[in-house]
């Protein structure tokens, strides 16, 4: 783990009715794409994959950076070595499929003491042993990062963006504090067969460098409307202008990195 903190993420298309019901409906508002997401939509930009250590092995994850969370979110520890040897990566102690796993990590800084001989730390046990031997100090910080780990059988979820198919990991809801960038994801509550969630911004096929926090907007066909497959925000906007459906912005935010 170099001095930089690691972070990562995934998607949220097939949201359950229960998840949507849990979100308190708010007054619908128009959501405009940010300058950042408009730029990202121009090409298939790849999110860098960051190496880390887990139980002596190298794992990889997306680094989506710090996130401000409200109380109630599950966190896992991640250790970053501030003055480690060459090849030192951040260290985690749980991966997808294990009970304690979450893509939301609380950062602890590990620092070799003066006079100690730094070496490669490749597991949580190695960090704890070095601390017990008086070789390093561990300082728990308030920094929480969003870093989904890749390669452990996570299931991809299909979604639509600009008329084409995309895929992401649905990592579930997060309670984010004000000030975090959240982009809209439109979930059709009563759509036709084959309907997936639709992104508010057009995402290029193959693009993964995209903010993983999605604010859910419920899309509902009105009684008597001629339902059809919606595969773009443009199609949703036209159907709303024609009086065929309603949009309701919710308080639900999901963590869905694109893959």
Secondary structure in CASP SS format (residue, H / E / C, confidence):
PFRMAT SS
TARGET T0000
AUTHOR 0000-0000-0000
METHOD secondary structure of the structure
MODEL  1
X C 1.00
X C 1.00
X C 1.00
X C 1.00
X C 1.00
X C 1.00
X C 1.00
X C 1.00
X C 1.00
X C 1.00
X C 1.00
X C 1.00
X C 1.00
X C 1.00
X C 1.00
X C 1.00
X H 1.00
X H 1.00
X H 1.00
X H 1.00
X H 1.00
X H 1.00
X C 1.00
X C 1.00
X E 1.00
X C 1.00
X C 1.00
X C 1.00
X C 1.00
X C 1.00
X C 1.00
X C 1.00
X C 1.00
X C 1.00
X H 1.00
X H 1.00
X H 1.00
X H 1.00
X H 1.00
X H 1.00
X C 1.00
X C 1.00
X C 1.00
X C 1.00
X C 1.00
X C 1.00
X C 1.00
X C 1.00
X E 1.00
X E 1.00
X E 1.00
X E 1.00
X E 1.00
X E 1.00
X C 1.00
X C 1.00
X E 1.00
X E 1.00
X E 1.00
X E 1.00
X E 1.00
X E 1.00
X C 1.00
X C 1.00
X C 1.00
X E 1.00
X C 1.00
X C 1.00
X E 1.00
X C 1.00
X C 1.00
X C 1.00
X C 1.00
X C 1.00
X C 1.00
X E 1.00
X E 1.00
X E 1.00
X E 1.00
X E 1.00
X E 1.00
X C 1.00
X C 1.00
X C 1.00
X C 1.00
X C 1.00
X C 1.00
X C 1.00
X C 1.00
X E 1.00
X E 1.00
X E 1.00
X C 1.00
X C 1.00
X C 1.00
X C 1.00
X C 1.00
X C 1.00
X C 1.00
X C 1.00
X C 1.00
X C 1.00
X C 1.00
X E 1.00
X E 1.00
X E 1.00
X E 1.00
X E 1.00
X E 1.00
X E 1.00
X E 1.00
X E 1.00
X C 1.00
X C 1.00
X C 1.00
X C 1.00
X C 1.00
X C 1.00
X C 1.00
X C 1.00
X C 1.00
X C 1.00
X C 1.00
X H 1.00
X H 1.00
X H 1.00
X H 1.00
X H 1.00
X H 1.00
X H 1.00
X H 1.00
X H 1.00
X C 1.00
X C 1.00
X C 1.00
X E 1.00
X E 1.00
X E 1.00
X E 1.00
X E 1.00
X E 1.00
X E 1.00
X E 1.00
X E 1.00
X E 1.00
X E 1.00
X C 1.00
X C 1.00
X E 1.00
X E 1.00
X C 1.00
X C 1.00
X C 1.00
X C 1.00
X C 1.00
X E 1.00
X E 1.00
X E 1.00
X E 1.00
X E 1.00
X E 1.00
X C 1.00
X C 1.00
X E 1.00
X E 1.00
X E 1.00
X E 1.00
X E 1.00
X E 1.00
X C 1.00
X C 1.00
X C 1.00
X E 1.00
X C 1.00
X C 1.00
X E 1.00
X C 1.00
X C 1.00
X C 1.00
X C 1.00
X C 1.00
X C 1.00
X E 1.00
X E 1.00
X E 1.00
X E 1.00
X E 1.00
X E 1.00
X C 1.00
X C 1.00
X C 1.00
X C 1.00
X C 1.00
X C 1.00
X C 1.00
X C 1.00
X E 1.00
X E 1.00
X E 1.00
X C 1.00
X C 1.00
X C 1.00
X C 1.00
X C 1.00
X C 1.00
X C 1.00
X C 1.00
X C 1.00
X C 1.00
X C 1.00
X C 1.00
X C 1.00
X E 1.00
X E 1.00
X E 1.00
X E 1.00
X E 1.00
X E 1.00
X E 1.00
X E 1.00
X E 1.00
X C 1.00
X C 1.00
X C 1.00
X C 1.00
X C 1.00
X C 1.00
X C 1.00
X C 1.00
X C 1.00
X C 1.00
X C 1.00
X H 1.00
X H 1.00
X H 1.00
X H 1.00
X H 1.00
X H 1.00
X H 1.00
X H 1.00
X H 1.00
X C 1.00
X C 1.00
X C 1.00
X E 1.00
X E 1.00
X E 1.00
X E 1.00
X E 1.00
X E 1.00
X E 1.00
X E 1.00
X E 1.00
X E 1.00
X E 1.00
X C 1.00
X C 1.00
X E 1.00
X C 1.00
END
